[in-house]
Amino acid sequence: MKSDIHKELARFKKLDTIPGLPEDLEIAIKTFIEQTVIIGEYGLETMPGEYVEKLLMVLVKYPKYDALTKELIYILRNQ
């Protein structure tokens, strides 16, 4: 992965969740963001699949976020 991509990933540290999310979804998103920052800061190539799996497993519980779930699945399939 290019160093400029790692710099962009490290900037995820500034992100936060939107108010009003279900608690389990908020935790899954924050954990995913934390892992993204780690990838950026340490120049890693990948994220352990468990973090993506957990995020998707929580997202599918909430039909309101189907568009996000589908977008993440699309991204994963096209990597």
C-alpha positions in Angstrom: 0.0 0.0 0.0 1.3 3.4 -0.8 2.4 5.8 2.0 -0.1 8.4 0.9 -2.9 5.9 1.5 -1.5 5.2 4.9 -1.5 8.9 5.7 -5.2 9.1 4.7 -6.1 6.1 6.8 -4.3 7.6 9.8 -6.5 10.7 9.4 -9.5 8.5 10.3 -8.5 9.3 13.9 -10.6 12.4 13.5 -13.8 10.6 12.6 -16.6 9.8 15.0 -20.0 8.2 14.7 -23.2 10.1 14.3 -25.5 10.6 17.3 -28.3 8.2 17.8 -26.8 5.0 16.5 -27.6 1.8 18.3 -24.9 1.0 20.9 -23.7 -2.2 19.2 -23.4 -0.5 15.9 -21.6 2.5 17.4 -19.1 0.2 19.0 -18.6 -1.8 15.8 -18.0 1.4 13.8 -15.6 2.9 16.3 -13.6 -0.4 16.5 -13.4 -0.4 12.7 -12.2 3.2 12.6 -9.6 2.4 15.3 -8.3 -0.5 13.2 -8.2 1.7 10.1 -6.1 4.2 12.0 -3.7 1.4 13.1 -3.3 0.3 9.5 -2.4 3.9 8.5 -0.1 4.6 11.4 1.8 1.3 11.2 1.8 1.0 7.4 0.1 -2.4 7.5 -1.3 -3.9 4.3 -4.6 -5.4 5.6 -7.0 -5.4 8.4 -7.9 -8.6 10.2 -11.1 -9.9 8.7 -12.8 -10.2 12.0 -13.3 -6.4 12.3 -15.0 -6.2 8.9 -17.1 -9.3 9.7 -18.2 -7.8 13.0 -19.1 -4.5 11.4 -21.2 -6.3 8.7 -22.8 -8.7 11.2 -24.0 -5.7 13.3 -25.0 -3.7 10.2 -27.3 -6.4 8.9 -29.4 -6.2 12.0 -30.5 -2.7 11.0 -32.5 -2.3 7.7 -32.1 1.4 8.0 -28.4 1.0 7.1 -28.9 -1.5 4.2 -27.3 0.9 1.7 -24.1 1.1 3.7 -24.1 -2.7 4.2 -24.5 -3.2 0.4 -21.8 -0.7 -0.3 -19.3 -2.4 2.0 -20.1 -5.8 0.5 -19.6 -4.3 -3.0 -16.2 -2.9 -2.0 -15.1 -6.2 -0.4 -16.2 -8.2 -3.5 -14.3 -5.9 -5.8 -10.9 -5.9 -4.0 
